Amino acid sequence: MNATTSSLVDARGVPVSDCIPQSLQDYETALLQFHSYFGDPTETLSKTLEADPEFVLGHVFFASALLMMTERQYLPMIREHVEAAEALDSKANARERQLTLAARQWMAGDWDRASLTWDQVLLDHPLDAMALQLGHLTDFYRGDCFNLRDRVCRVMTSWDKSVPGYSYILGMQAFGFEECNQYDKAELVSNTALELSLI
C-alpha cells in the first residue's frame, strides 16, 4: 500500500503513512514521553526504527525530538534521520513531507521558516500534537511570546477532552498565556489541565 492510499491514522485521527501496527503504538508512547517530559522518545523510537526502518514518521519524530535538545553533538544523528525520511519521500504522505521539511529547515538554522512550516501542517491537521509542540518549543526558543500563545489558540477549537493528549495541549496554552502576562487565563487553563490529568 502506498502513502496516497494508506488509511492509517494516529490516536487523534491524523494520517500516517503505511507502517507496522507496533510502530504506530510506539509513536504514541514516544509522543506521551515528549508531552510529559517523562522518559526518552528517542530511545523508544530507536528500537521502533530497528524493527521498522521505513517508518517515515518515526524518522521525522526522532530527528525533531533531538533538534529540540539544541545540542550540536546530535547533529550527525539528526541529519541521518532527516535524510532517511527524505529518502522515503515516495512513501510519505503530504503531512510527513512537511514535517521532514521543517526538520531540515530547523537543522539548517532557519527557525523562522521551520516555524511557518509547522504552522502550515497545523492548518491542515490541527490535531497534529507533535507539530504543535515542535512549533511551541520553537516559539519559546525564538522568544516569540505572542505566537507561543496564539499558535495553540489557533487550533483549540479542534480539541476537547475526548481527544488524547488534550491536557498537555492545555498546558501549552496556559504557558503561552503566562508568557503574555495573562495570568488569570493561565491559571484557569492550567487548573483545567491538571484536573483532566487526574481523571
Disulfide bonds with the S-S distance in Angstrom:
none
